[in-house]
Amino acid sequence: MLIVAATERELAHVRRFETFCCGVGPVEAALGTARALAERAPDAVLHIGIAGARAIEPLSVVLGSASVYEDAAGPLVASRVEPDASLLDRVRAALPEARVLPIGTSARVGGTSACEVEGMEGFGVLRACARAGVPAVELRVISNAIAEPDRAKWRFEEAFERLGAALDRLDVV
């Protein structure tokens, strides 16, 4: 299992798994993940990170039922990728309190409107995995309200710790 996140801060609490920092934003995430898949050939990928949400309480755990690229929604571009069903079931069994919802991907904070949860890399990571035939799932911890402009109110450190605690409960390999 390869754990992929946008930043080293999101990976800081990962204790038992191999990790890869893919970079921030959907394009960097897709390119970095594709490179890591080619070099490392993992059996599965768990994309982790913090996220914003509209009405979900901070520090809630969310598993992606789909990754939706809201910046590219339209008939000419693939804009939705589903997680691997078996891997999602295994992660969900380990984290029964997690909400399972579509997670929107946008290159900018506040760039989503269709999904309750917003991240910046999920679609890029899961699309690279789908193209490579590698099972993948997105796991996020809510750190802030999307509409909260005061980043001092965002709960980054607590969300990073919660993310690490959730990963400690996984035995999906």
C-alpha positions in Angstrom: 0.0 0.0 0.0 1.3 3.4 -1.0 0.0 6.4 0.9 -0.1 9.5 -1.4 -0.6 13.1 -0.1 -0.1 16.5 -1.5 2.3 17.7 1.2 4.8 16.4 3.7 2.7 17.8 6.5 -0.1 15.4 5.5 2.3 12.5 5.5 4.0 13.4 8.9 1.7 11.2 11.0 1.9 8.1 8.7 3.8 5.5 10.7 3.3 2.1 9.0 3.1 2.6 5.3 5.3 3.7 2.4 4.6 7.3 1.4 4.8 9.6 -1.6 4.3 13.4 -1.8 2.5 14.1 -5.1 2.4 17.9 -4.9 -0.4 20.4 -4.6 -3.2 20.7 -7.2 -4.8 18.3 -9.6 -2.2 18.5 -12.3 0.8 18.0 -10.0 -1.0 15.2 -8.2 -1.8 13.3 -11.5 1.8 13.7 -12.8 3.5 12.8 -9.6 1.2 9.9 -8.9 1.7 8.5 -12.4 5.5 8.7 -11.9 5.3 7.0 -8.5 3.1 4.2 -9.9 5.6 3.5 -12.7 8.6 3.5 -10.3 7.1 1.7 -7.3 4.4 -0.5 -8.7 2.3 -0.5 -5.5 -0.6 -3.0 -5.0 -2.9 -0.2 -3.9 -3.0 3.5 -3.2 -4.6 5.4 -0.4 -4.8 9.1 -1.2 -4.9 11.1 2.1 -5.2 14.7 3.1 -7.1 17.4 4.8 -10.2 19.0 3.1 -12.7 21.7 3.4 -16.5 21.1 3.7 -19.7 23.0 3.6 -21.7 21.6 6.5 -19.5 18.7 7.9 -18.0 19.3 11.3 -14.2 19.8 11.3 -12.1 16.7 12.2 -14.7 14.4 10.6 -13.3 11.6 8.5 -14.6 11.2 4.9 -14.0 8.5 2.4 -14.6 9.3 -1.2 -17.4 7.5 -3.0 -16.1 9.3 -6.1 -13.6 11.9 -6.9 -15.1 14.7 -9.0 -13.0 17.1 -11.0 -15.3 20.1 -10.8 -12.9 22.4 -12.8 -13.3 20.1 -15.9 -17.0 19.1 -15.6 -18.4 18.7 -19.1 -19.2 16.3 -21.9 -15.7 16.3 -23.4 -13.5 15.6 -20.4 -13.5 12.7 -17.9 -14.5 14.4 -14.7 -15.4 11.6 -12.3 -13.5 8.5 -11.1 -14.8 5.9 -8.7 -12.6 4.3 -6.0 -11.9 0.6 -6.0 -14.9 -1.0 -4.4 -13.1 -3.7 -2.6 -10.5 -1.3 -1.1 -13.2 1.1 -0.2 -15.1 -1.6 1.7 -11.9 -2.6 3.6 -11.1 0.9 4.6 -14.7 1.6 5.5 -14.7 -1.5 7.8 -11.7 -0.1 9.7 -13.2 3.4 9.9 -16.9 2.8 10.4 -17.5 6.4 11.6 -16.3 7.8 8.3 -18.8 9.4 6.0 -18.8 8.2 2.5 -19.4 11.0 0.0 -18.2 12.3 -3.3 -15.2 14.6 -2.9 -14.8 17.5 -5.3 -11.4 18.4 -6.7 -10.6 22.0 -7.7 -7.3 23.8 -8.4 -8.4 26.6 -6.1 -9.9 26.8 -2.6 -13.6 27.4 -2.9 -13.7 26.1 -6.5 -16.2 23.4 -6.0 -20.0 23.7 -5.8 -21.4 20.2 -6.5 -19.7 18.3 -3.7 -20.0 18.8 0.1 -16.3 18.0 0.5 -13.5 19.8 -1.4 -9.8 18.9 -1.9 -7.3 19.8 -4.6 -5.7 16.5 -5.6 -8.1 13.6 -5.3 -9.2 13.4 -8.9 -5.6 13.6 -10.2 -4.4 10.8 -7.9 -7.4 8.5 -8.5 -7.4 9.1 -12.3 -3.7 8.2 -12.5 -4.4 5.0 -10.5 -7.3 4.1 -12.7 -5.3 4.5 -15.8 -2.5 2.3 -14.3 -5.0 -0.3 -13.1 -4.0 0.3 -9.4 -6.8 0.2 -6.8 -7.2 3.5 -5.0 -9.4 5.3 -2.4 -9.4 8.9 -1.1 -9.4 9.5 2.6 -9.8 13.0 4.0 -10.2 14.7 7.4 -12.1 18.0 7.4 -10.0 20.8 8.6 -12.2 23.8 7.8 -15.4 25.2 6.4 -14.9 26.0 2.7 -16.4 29.5 3.2 -14.2 30.4 6.2 -11.9 33.1 5.0 -9.9 33.3 8.2 -7.3 30.6 7.8 -6.3 31.0 11.5 -9.6 29.2 12.2 -8.7 26.3 10.1 -7.8 23.3 12.2 -4.8 22.0 10.3 -2.7 20.4 13.1 -5.7 18.7 14.7 -6.7 17.4 11.3 -3.2 16.0 10.5 -3.2 14.2 13.9 -6.7 12.8 13.2 -5.5 11.6 9.8 -2.6 9.8 11.4 -4.8 8.2 14.0 -7.2 6.9 11.3 -4.3 5.4 9.4 -3.1 3.6 12.5 -6.4 1.7 12.5 -6.0 0.4 9.0 -4.9 -3.1 8.1 -5.9 -3.2 4.5 -2.8 -4.7 2.9 
